[in-house]
Amino acid sequence: MIDDWTALAGDSPAAGAIGAELIARWSEPHRRYHTLSHLTAVLAAVGDLTAGPDDAGCDVVAVRLALWFHDAVYDGRPGWDEERSAELAQARLPRCGVPAARIAEVARLVRLTAAHDTLADGDLNGAVLCDADLAVLGSPGYDDYAARIREEYAHVPDELFRKGRAEVLRRLLAVPSLYRTRRGRALWEERARANMTTELNALTRGTGA
């Protein structure tokens, strides 16, 4: 995993130390879904999304750096986690020699993951980032993802969790398209909607995980 990081940030001692810090953060024991496995999956999804000519204008390096940082701070506090993760990127990336403009873009992208529905039309970097982050919704491993999310919110009573989770799913299902890139829609849209509808039906029956 550290090799993936140094390919982006360089192999200086500072970059190596920051990569080790990020891996340690992603390996924290309280995490169940937002782990190194999630990070590996979203980085792989970027490769799937940027394999064609439609995404030639994407700053893939900025997107990948943003994904390394997007859940680097994870305490289960939506909005707060993303803001602290963006601030961490702004504090650490200058030590790797990343240009200021790219650091600003990385921080913007990290903050964008707090509310994917704020993505503006024409934001290709944001579209690739958000689609990669949501790729799990259209994956065969959706049930495992949903179970791990429940584990991360084990402190929330079942009734409250079902209500909150159902609201999230309804909001996602209400948008015309979950994915903003053509490739993302082709790869995951149909399965994602089926997966979420199945989970929502279970939650509304009171039998959800």
Number of C-alpha atoms within 10 A of each C-alpha: 11 14 12 14 20 16 10 16 21 17 16 13 11 17 22 18 14 21 23 15 13 20 19 14 18 23 16 15 9 14 19 19 18 20 21 20 12 18 23 14 15 23 19 13 20 22 14 15 20 19 11 10 7 13 18 11 10 17 16 18 15 22 27 24 23 26 25 25 26 30 25 28 21 20 12 14 9 12 14 15 20 25 21 20 23 26 16 17 23 18 11 17 20 14 14 19 14 15 10 12 9 16 22 15 19 28 24 15 26 30 22 22 24 16 12 18 13 10 17 11 9 9 12 20 21 27 24 28 31 28 24 24 21 20 23 21 23 21 16 12 11 18 17 13 18 19 14 17 17 20 16 16 14 11 9 13 9 17 11 10 18 22 14 12 19 21 13 13 15 13 11 16 17 9 10 7 14 24 22 20 21 11 19 25 18 11 17 19 19 14 17 23 18 14 19 22 16 13 21 23 13 15 19 12 10 13 12 19 17
